[in-house]
């Protein structure tokens, strides 16, 4: 595909005309997610509720407490949200111990069973 005419090509001189910011954001500027994280973890946060009580805690704690209360009362969306953000989408369970080691750890391995298995395997 051929290049566009030179007057329509992007360069430093016409960057403002073409809709570009003209470079990066100012040094020290924060991303929106940073502002949100700071607001959610602000320990000095105070909120006056409708009933007149003042809530003094990090907003993220209030959000989590509300989600826990809703999930206990049967709200499946709250349950899924807590499961997703509390434990992640996937749980990776790996066992490196042998079956014998696990059974022995919990006192479920009988010595006679172990000897019988070894002779069966041989």
Chimera marker file (.cmm) of the C-alpha trace (Angstrom):
<marker_set name="trace">
<marker id="1" x="0.000" y="0.000" z="0.000" r="1" g="1" b="0" radius="0.5"/>
<marker id="2" x="1.502" y="3.365" z="-0.914" r="1" g="1" b="0" radius="0.5"/>
<marker id="3" x="2.229" y="6.035" z="1.676" r="1" g="1" b="0" radius="0.5"/>
<marker id="4" x="-0.276" y="8.882" z="2.090" r="1" g="1" b="0" radius="0.5"/>
<marker id="5" x="0.597" y="12.267" z="0.609" r="1" g="1" b="0" radius="0.5"/>
<marker id="6" x="3.206" y="14.150" z="2.640" r="1" g="1" b="0" radius="0.5"/>
<marker id="7" x="0.712" y="16.765" z="3.895" r="1" g="1" b="0" radius="0.5"/>
<marker id="8" x="-1.326" y="13.926" z="5.511" r="1" g="1" b="0" radius="0.5"/>
<marker id="9" x="1.614" y="12.134" z="7.097" r="1" g="1" b="0" radius="0.5"/>
<marker id="10" x="2.176" y="12.413" z="10.850" r="1" g="1" b="0" radius="0.5"/>
<marker id="11" x="5.260" y="14.313" z="11.990" r="1" g="1" b="0" radius="0.5"/>
<marker id="12" x="6.396" y="16.522" z="14.908" r="1" g="1" b="0" radius="0.5"/>
<marker id="13" x="5.293" y="19.735" z="13.229" r="1" g="1" b="0" radius="0.5"/>
<marker id="14" x="1.680" y="18.688" z="12.648" r="1" g="1" b="0" radius="0.5"/>
<marker id="15" x="1.218" y="16.496" z="15.733" r="1" g="1" b="0" radius="0.5"/>
<marker id="16" x="-1.209" y="18.911" z="17.416" r="1" g="1" b="0" radius="0.5"/>
<marker id="17" x="-3.279" y="19.219" z="14.260" r="1" g="1" b="0" radius="0.5"/>
<marker id="18" x="-3.438" y="15.449" z="13.884" r="1" g="1" b="0" radius="0.5"/>
<marker id="19" x="-4.828" y="15.057" z="17.421" r="1" g="1" b="0" radius="0.5"/>
<marker id="20" x="-1.753" y="13.814" z="19.228" r="1" g="1" b="0" radius="0.5"/>
<marker id="21" x="-0.928" y="14.876" z="22.762" r="1" g="1" b="0" radius="0.5"/>
<marker id="22" x="2.481" y="15.940" z="21.636" r="1" g="1" b="0" radius="0.5"/>
<marker id="23" x="4.359" y="13.602" z="23.915" r="1" g="1" b="0" radius="0.5"/>
<marker id="24" x="3.893" y="11.889" z="27.222" r="1" g="1" b="0" radius="0.5"/>
<marker id="25" x="1.927" y="13.019" z="30.226" r="1" g="1" b="0" radius="0.5"/>
<marker id="26" x="3.561" y="15.436" z="32.609" r="1" g="1" b="0" radius="0.5"/>
<marker id="27" x="6.241" y="14.002" z="34.835" r="1" g="1" b="0" radius="0.5"/>
<marker id="28" x="4.772" y="12.839" z="38.118" r="1" g="1" b="0" radius="0.5"/>
<marker id="29" x="1.228" y="12.493" z="36.786" r="1" g="1" b="0" radius="0.5"/>
<marker id="30" x="-0.646" y="9.419" z="38.020" r="1" g="1" b="0" radius="0.5"/>
<marker id="31" x="-2.668" y="6.829" z="36.189" r="1" g="1" b="0" radius="0.5"/>
<marker id="32" x="-6.385" y="6.612" z="36.965" r="1" g="1" b="0" radius="0.5"/>
<marker id="33" x="-5.939" y="3.192" z="38.567" r="1" g="1" b="0" radius="0.5"/>
<marker id="34" x="-3.411" y="4.709" z="40.985" r="1" g="1" b="0" radius="0.5"/>
<marker id="35" x="-5.955" y="7.306" z="42.119" r="1" g="1" b="0" radius="0.5"/>
<marker id="36" x="-8.576" y="4.584" z="42.583" r="1" g="1" b="0" radius="0.5"/>
<marker id="37" x="-6.204" y="2.394" z="44.603" r="1" g="1" b="0" radius="0.5"/>
<marker id="38" x="-5.225" y="5.325" z="46.804" r="1" g="1" b="0" radius="0.5"/>
<marker id="39" x="-8.867" y="6.232" z="47.425" r="1" g="1" b="0" radius="0.5"/>
<marker id="40" x="-9.821" y="2.646" z="48.278" r="1" g="1" b="0" radius="0.5"/>
<marker id="41" x="-6.949" y="2.268" z="50.762" r="1" g="1" b="0" radius="0.5"/>
<marker id="42" x="-7.190" y="5.726" z="52.390" r="1" g="1" b="0" radius="0.5"/>
<marker id="43" x="-7.058" y="5.084" z="56.150" r="1" g="1" b="0" radius="0.5"/>
<marker id="44" x="-8.337" y="8.612" z="56.910" r="1" g="1" b="0" radius="0.5"/>
<marker id="45" x="-11.516" y="8.141" z="54.870" r="1" g="1" b="0" radius="0.5"/>
<marker id="46" x="-14.744" y="9.202" z="56.590" r="1" g="1" b="0" radius="0.5"/>
<marker id="47" x="-18.271" y="8.845" z="55.264" r="1" g="1" b="0" radius="0.5"/>
<marker id="48" x="-21.473" y="10.040" z="56.878" r="1" g="1" b="0" radius="0.5"/>
<marker id="49" x="-24.189" y="7.475" z="56.212" r="1" g="1" b="0" radius="0.5"/>
<marker id="50" x="-27.899" y="8.223" z="55.767" r="1" g="1" b="0" radius="0.5"/>
<marker id="51" x="-28.671" y="7.196" z="59.347" r="1" g="1" b="0" radius="0.5"/>
<marker id="52" x="-26.130" y="9.738" z="60.646" r="1" g="1" b="0" radius="0.5"/>
<marker id="53" x="-23.378" y="7.321" z="61.647" r="1" g="1" b="0" radius="0.5"/>
<marker id="54" x="-19.877" y="8.057" z="60.476" r="1" g="1" b="0" radius="0.5"/>
<marker id="55" x="-17.895" y="5.265" z="58.899" r="1" g="1" b="0" radius="0.5"/>
<marker id="56" x="-14.160" y="5.596" z="59.540" r="1" g="1" b="0" radius="0.5"/>
<marker id="57" x="-12.290" y="2.903" z="57.668" r="1" g="1" b="0" radius="0.5"/>
<marker id="58" x="-10.722" y="2.185" z="54.325" r="1" g="1" b="0" radius="0.5"/>
<marker id="59" x="-13.431" y="2.040" z="51.641" r="1" g="1" b="0" radius="0.5"/>
<marker id="60" x="-12.053" y="-1.246" z="50.314" r="1" g="1" b="0" radius="0.5"/>
<marker id="61" x="-12.780" y="-2.868" z="53.680" r="1" g="1" b="0" radius="0.5"/>
<marker id="62" x="-16.379" y="-1.640" z="53.552" r="1" g="1" b="0" radius="0.5"/>
<marker id="63" x="-16.742" y="-2.987" z="50.010" r="1" g="1" b="0" radius="0.5"/>
<marker id="64" x="-15.366" y="-6.382" z="51.049" r="1" g="1" b="0" radius="0.5"/>
<marker id="65" x="-17.559" y="-6.539" z="54.169" r="1" g="1" b="0" radius="0.5"/>
<marker id="66" x="-20.617" y="-5.755" z="52.058" r="1" g="1" b="0" radius="0.5"/>
<marker id="67" x="-19.683" y="-8.457" z="49.544" r="1" g="1" b="0" radius="0.5"/>
<marker id="68" x="-19.174" y="-10.997" z="52.340" r="1" g="1" b="0" radius="0.5"/>
<marker id="69" x="-22.536" y="-10.102" z="53.904" r="1" g="1" b="0" radius="0.5"/>
<marker id="70" x="-24.277" y="-10.411" z="50.543" r="1" g="1" b="0" radius="0.5"/>
<marker id="71" x="-22.610" y="-13.730" z="49.727" r="1" g="1" b="0" radius="0.5"/>
<marker id="72" x="-23.571" y="-15.180" z="53.118" r="1" g="1" b="0" radius="0.5"/>
<marker id="73" x="-27.175" y="-14.201" z="52.424" r="1" g="1" b="0" radius="0.5"/>
<marker id="74" x="-27.054" y="-16.088" z="49.113" r="1" g="1" b="0" radius="0.5"/>
<marker id="75" x="-26.017" y="-13.487" z="46.522" r="1" g="1" b="0" radius="0.5"/>
<marker id="76" x="-24.196" y="-15.597" z="43.926" r="1" g="1" b="0" radius="0.5"/>
<marker id="77" x="-22.666" y="-12.573" z="42.169" r="1" g="1" b="0" radius="0.5"/>
<marker id="78" x="-21.047" y="-11.506" z="45.439" r="1" g="1" b="0" radius="0.5"/>
<marker id="79" x="-19.803" y="-15.067" z="45.962" r="1" g="1" b="0" radius="0.5"/>
<marker id="80" x="-18.289" y="-15.164" z="42.495" r="1" g="1" b="0" radius="0.5"/>
<marker id="81" x="-16.697" y="-11.716" z="42.961" r="1" g="1" b="0" radius="0.5"/>
<marker id="82" x="-15.093" y="-12.756" z="46.258" r="1" g="1" b="0" radius="0.5"/>
<marker id="83" x="-13.898" y="-16.048" z="44.789" r="1" g="1" b="0" radius="0.5"/>
<marker id="84" x="-12.445" y="-14.350" z="41.721" r="1" g="1" b="0" radius="0.5"/>
<marker id="85" x="-10.687" y="-11.523" z="43.494" r="1" g="1" b="0" radius="0.5"/>
<marker id="86" x="-9.870" y="-13.356" z="46.699" r="1" g="1" b="0" radius="0.5"/>
<marker id="87" x="-8.394" y="-16.472" z="45.176" r="1" g="1" b="0" radius="0.5"/>
<marker id="88" x="-8.028" y="-15.722" z="41.481" r="1" g="1" b="0" radius="0.5"/>
<marker id="89" x="-9.748" y="-17.254" z="38.494" r="1" g="1" b="0" radius="0.5"/>
<marker id="90" x="-7.968" y="-20.568" z="38.760" r="1" g="1" b="0" radius="0.5"/>
<marker id="91" x="-6.734" y="-22.441" z="41.779" r="1" g="1" b="0" radius="0.5"/>
<marker id="92" x="-3.567" y="-24.355" z="41.108" r="1" g="1" b="0" radius="0.5"/>
<marker id="93" x="-3.319" y="-27.335" z="43.436" r="1" g="1" b="0" radius="0.5"/>
<marker id="94" x="-0.216" y="-29.418" z="43.113" r="1" g="1" b="0" radius="0.5"/>
<marker id="95" x="0.785" y="-32.375" z="45.210" r="1" g="1" b="0" radius="0.5"/>
<marker id="96" x="4.403" y="-33.420" z="45.186" r="1" g="1" b="0" radius="0.5"/>
<marker id="97" x="4.176" y="-36.019" z="47.959" r="1" g="1" b="0" radius="0.5"/>
<marker id="98" x="3.491" y="-39.636" z="47.151" r="1" g="1" b="0" radius="0.5"/>
<marker id="99" x="0.224" y="-41.230" z="48.155" r="1" g="1" b="0" radius="0.5"/>
<marker id="100" x="2.081" y="-43.221" z="50.819" r="1" g="1" b="0" radius="0.5"/>
<marker id="101" x="3.549" y="-40.042" z="52.364" r="1" g="1" b="0" radius="0.5"/>
<marker id="102" x="0.170" y="-38.337" z="52.510" r="1" g="1" b="0" radius="0.5"/>
<marker id="103" x="-1.562" y="-41.319" z="54.095" r="1" g="1" b="0" radius="0.5"/>
<marker id="104" x="1.277" y="-41.719" z="56.604" r="1" g="1" b="0" radius="0.5"/>
<marker id="105" x="1.134" y="-38.042" z="57.554" r="1" g="1" b="0" radius="0.5"/>
<marker id="106" x="-2.477" y="-38.408" z="58.642" r="1" g="1" b="0" radius="0.5"/>
<marker id="107" x="-2.080" y="-41.835" z="60.238" r="1" g="1" b="0" radius="0.5"/>
<marker id="108" x="-4.113" y="-43.567" z="57.560" r="1" g="1" b="0" radius="0.5"/>
<marker id="109" x="-1.414" y="-45.920" z="56.348" r="1" g="1" b="0" radius="0.5"/>
<marker id="110" x="-1.374" y="-49.391" z="57.883" r="1" g="1" b="0" radius="0.5"/>
<marker id="111" x="2.012" y="-51.062" z="57.792" r="1" g="1" b="0" radius="0.5"/>
<marker id="112" x="0.418" y="-54.311" z="56.564" r="1" g="1" b="0" radius="0.5"/>
<marker id="113" x="-1.246" y="-52.435" z="53.686" r="1" g="1" b="0" radius="0.5"/>
<marker id="114" x="2.071" y="-50.926" z="52.658" r="1" g="1" b="0" radius="0.5"/>
<marker id="115" x="3.841" y="-54.295" z="52.567" r="1" g="1" b="0" radius="0.5"/>
<marker id="116" x="0.964" y="-55.878" z="50.639" r="1" g="1" b="0" radius="0.5"/>
<marker id="117" x="1.088" y="-53.112" z="48.027" r="1" g="1" b="0" radius="0.5"/>
<marker id="118" x="4.831" y="-53.471" z="47.594" r="1" g="1" b="0" radius="0.5"/>
<marker id="119" x="4.517" y="-57.192" z="46.928" r="1" g="1" b="0" radius="0.5"/>
<marker id="120" x="1.658" y="-56.555" z="44.475" r="1" g="1" b="0" radius="0.5"/>
<marker id="121" x="3.729" y="-53.955" z="42.608" r="1" g="1" b="0" radius="0.5"/>
<marker id="122" x="6.741" y="-56.257" z="42.336" r="1" g="1" b="0" radius="0.5"/>
<link id1="1" id2="2" r="1" g="1" b="0" radius="0.2"/>
<link id1="2" id2="3" r="1" g="1" b="0" radius="0.2"/>
<link id1="3" id2="4" r="1" g="1" b="0" radius="0.2"/>
<link id1="4" id2="5" r="1" g="1" b="0" radius="0.2"/>
<link id1="5" id2="6" r="1" g="1" b="0" radius="0.2"/>
<link id1="6" id2="7" r="1" g="1" b="0" radius="0.2"/>
<link id1="7" id2="8" r="1" g="1" b="0" radius="0.2"/>
<link id1="8" id2="9" r="1" g="1" b="0" radius="0.2"/>
<link id1="9" id2="10" r="1" g="1" b="0" radius="0.2"/>
<link id1="10" id2="11" r="1" g="1" b="0" radius="0.2"/>
<link id1="11" id2="12" r="1" g="1" b="0" radius="0.2"/>
<link id1="12" id2="13" r="1" g="1" b="0" radius="0.2"/>
<link id1="13" id2="14" r="1" g="1" b="0" radius="0.2"/>
<link id1="14" id2="15" r="1" g="1" b="0" radius="0.2"/>
<link id1="15" id2="16" r="1" g="1" b="0" radius="0.2"/>
<link id1="16" id2="17" r="1" g="1" b="0" radius="0.2"/>
<link id1="17" id2="18" r="1" g="1" b="0" radius="0.2"/>
<link id1="18" id2="19" r="1" g="1" b="0" radius="0.2"/>
<link id1="19" id2="20" r="1" g="1" b="0" radius="0.2"/>
<link id1="20" id2="21" r="1" g="1" b="0" radius="0.2"/>
<link id1="21" id2="22" r="1" g="1" b="0" radius="0.2"/>
<link id1="22" id2="23" r="1" g="1" b="0" radius="0.2"/>
<link id1="23" id2="24" r="1" g="1" b="0" radius="0.2"/>
<link id1="24" id2="25" r="1" g="1" b="0" radius="0.2"/>
<link id1="25" id2="26" r="1" g="1" b="0" radius="0.2"/>
<link id1="26" id2="27" r="1" g="1" b="0" radius="0.2"/>
<link id1="27" id2="28" r="1" g="1" b="0" radius="0.2"/>
<link id1="28" id2="29" r="1" g="1" b="0" radius="0.2"/>
<link id1="29" id2="30" r="1" g="1" b="0" radius="0.2"/>
<link id1="30" id2="31" r="1" g="1" b="0" radius="0.2"/>
<link id1="31" id2="32" r="1" g="1" b="0" radius="0.2"/>
<link id1="32" id2="33" r="1" g="1" b="0" radius="0.2"/>
<link id1="33" id2="34" r="1" g="1" b="0" radius="0.2"/>
<link id1="34" id2="35" r="1" g="1" b="0" radius="0.2"/>
<link id1="35" id2="36" r="1" g="1" b="0" radius="0.2"/>
<link id1="36" id2="37" r="1" g="1" b="0" radius="0.2"/>
<link id1="37" id2="38" r="1" g="1" b="0" radius="0.2"/>
<link id1="38" id2="39" r="1" g="1" b="0" radius="0.2"/>
<link id1="39" id2="40" r="1" g="1" b="0" radius="0.2"/>
<link id1="40" id2="41" r="1" g="1" b="0" radius="0.2"/>
<link id1="41" id2="42" r="1" g="1" b="0" radius="0.2"/>
<link id1="42" id2="43" r="1" g="1" b="0" radius="0.2"/>
<link id1="43" id2="44" r="1" g="1" b="0" radius="0.2"/>
<link id1="44" id2="45" r="1" g="1" b="0" radius="0.2"/>
<link id1="45" id2="46" r="1" g="1" b="0" radius="0.2"/>
<link id1="46" id2="47" r="1" g="1" b="0" radius="0.2"/>
<link id1="47" id2="48" r="1" g="1" b="0" radius="0.2"/>
<link id1="48" id2="49" r="1" g="1" b="0" radius="0.2"/>
<link id1="49" id2="50" r="1" g="1" b="0" radius="0.2"/>
<link id1="50" id2="51" r="1" g="1" b="0" radius="0.2"/>
<link id1="51" id2="52" r="1" g="1" b="0" radius="0.2"/>
<link id1="52" id2="53" r="1" g="1" b="0" radius="0.2"/>
<link id1="53" id2="54" r="1" g="1" b="0" radius="0.2"/>
<link id1="54" id2="55" r="1" g="1" b="0" radius="0.2"/>
<link id1="55" id2="56" r="1" g="1" b="0" radius="0.2"/>
<link id1="56" id2="57" r="1" g="1" b="0" radius="0.2"/>
<link id1="57" id2="58" r="1" g="1" b="0" radius="0.2"/>
<link id1="58" id2="59" r="1" g="1" b="0" radius="0.2"/>
<link id1="59" id2="60" r="1" g="1" b="0" radius="0.2"/>
<link id1="60" id2="61" r="1" g="1" b="0" radius="0.2"/>
<link id1="61" id2="62" r="1" g="1" b="0" radius="0.2"/>
<link id1="62" id2="63" r="1" g="1" b="0" radius="0.2"/>
<link id1="63" id2="64" r="1" g="1" b="0" radius="0.2"/>
<link id1="64" id2="65" r="1" g="1" b="0" radius="0.2"/>
<link id1="65" id2="66" r="1" g="1" b="0" radius="0.2"/>
<link id1="66" id2="67" r="1" g="1" b="0" radius="0.2"/>
<link id1="67" id2="68" r="1" g="1" b="0" radius="0.2"/>
<link id1="68" id2="69" r="1" g="1" b="0" radius="0.2"/>
<link id1="69" id2="70" r="1" g="1" b="0" radius="0.2"/>
<link id1="70" id2="71" r="1" g="1" b="0" radius="0.2"/>
<link id1="71" id2="72" r="1" g="1" b="0" radius="0.2"/>
<link id1="72" id2="73" r="1" g="1" b="0" radius="0.2"/>
<link id1="73" id2="74" r="1" g="1" b="0" radius="0.2"/>
<link id1="74" id2="75" r="1" g="1" b="0" radius="0.2"/>
<link id1="75" id2="76" r="1" g="1" b="0" radius="0.2"/>
<link id1="76" id2="77" r="1" g="1" b="0" radius="0.2"/>
<link id1="77" id2="78" r="1" g="1" b="0" radius="0.2"/>
<link id1="78" id2="79" r="1" g="1" b="0" radius="0.2"/>
<link id1="79" id2="80" r="1" g="1" b="0" radius="0.2"/>
<link id1="80" id2="81" r="1" g="1" b="0" radius="0.2"/>
<link id1="81" id2="82" r="1" g="1" b="0" radius="0.2"/>
<link id1="82" id2="83" r="1" g="1" b="0" radius="0.2"/>
<link id1="83" id2="84" r="1" g="1" b="0" radius="0.2"/>
<link id1="84" id2="85" r="1" g="1" b="0" radius="0.2"/>
<link id1="85" id2="86" r="1" g="1" b="0" radius="0.2"/>
<link id1="86" id2="87" r="1" g="1" b="0" radius="0.2"/>
<link id1="87" id2="88" r="1" g="1" b="0" radius="0.2"/>
<link id1="88" id2="89" r="1" g="1" b="0" radius="0.2"/>
<link id1="89" id2="90" r="1" g="1" b="0" radius="0.2"/>
<link id1="90" id2="91" r="1" g="1" b="0" radius="0.2"/>
<link id1="91" id2="92" r="1" g="1" b="0" radius="0.2"/>
<link id1="92" id2="93" r="1" g="1" b="0" radius="0.2"/>
<link id1="93" id2="94" r="1" g="1" b="0" radius="0.2"/>
<link id1="94" id2="95" r="1" g="1" b="0" radius="0.2"/>
<link id1="95" id2="96" r="1" g="1" b="0" radius="0.2"/>
<link id1="96" id2="97" r="1" g="1" b="0" radius="0.2"/>
<link id1="97" id2="98" r="1" g="1" b="0" radius="0.2"/>
<link id1="98" id2="99" r="1" g="1" b="0" radius="0.2"/>
<link id1="99" id2="100" r="1" g="1" b="0" radius="0.2"/>
<link id1="100" id2="101" r="1" g="1" b="0" radius="0.2"/>
<link id1="101" id2="102" r="1" g="1" b="0" radius="0.2"/>
<link id1="102" id2="103" r="1" g="1" b="0" radius="0.2"/>
<link id1="103" id2="104" r="1" g="1" b="0" radius="0.2"/>
<link id1="104" id2="105" r="1" g="1" b="0" radius="0.2"/>
<link id1="105" id2="106" r="1" g="1" b="0" radius="0.2"/>
<link id1="106" id2="107" r="1" g="1" b="0" radius="0.2"/>
<link id1="107" id2="108" r="1" g="1" b="0" radius="0.2"/>
<link id1="108" id2="109" r="1" g="1" b="0" radius="0.2"/>
<link id1="109" id2="110" r="1" g="1" b="0" radius="0.2"/>
<link id1="110" id2="111" r="1" g="1" b="0" radius="0.2"/>
<link id1="111" id2="112" r="1" g="1" b="0" radius="0.2"/>
<link id1="112" id2="113" r="1" g="1" b="0" radius="0.2"/>
<link id1="113" id2="114" r="1" g="1" b="0" radius="0.2"/>
<link id1="114" id2="115" r="1" g="1" b="0" radius="0.2"/>
<link id1="115" id2="116" r="1" g="1" b="0" radius="0.2"/>
<link id1="116" id2="117" r="1" g="1" b="0" radius="0.2"/>
<link id1="117" id2="118" r="1" g="1" b="0" radius="0.2"/>
<link id1="118" id2="119" r="1" g="1" b="0" radius="0.2"/>
<link id1="119" id2="120" r="1" g="1" b="0" radius="0.2"/>
<link id1="120" id2="121" r="1" g="1" b="0" radius="0.2"/>
<link id1="121" id2="122" r="1" g="1" b="0" radius="0.2"/>
</marker_set>
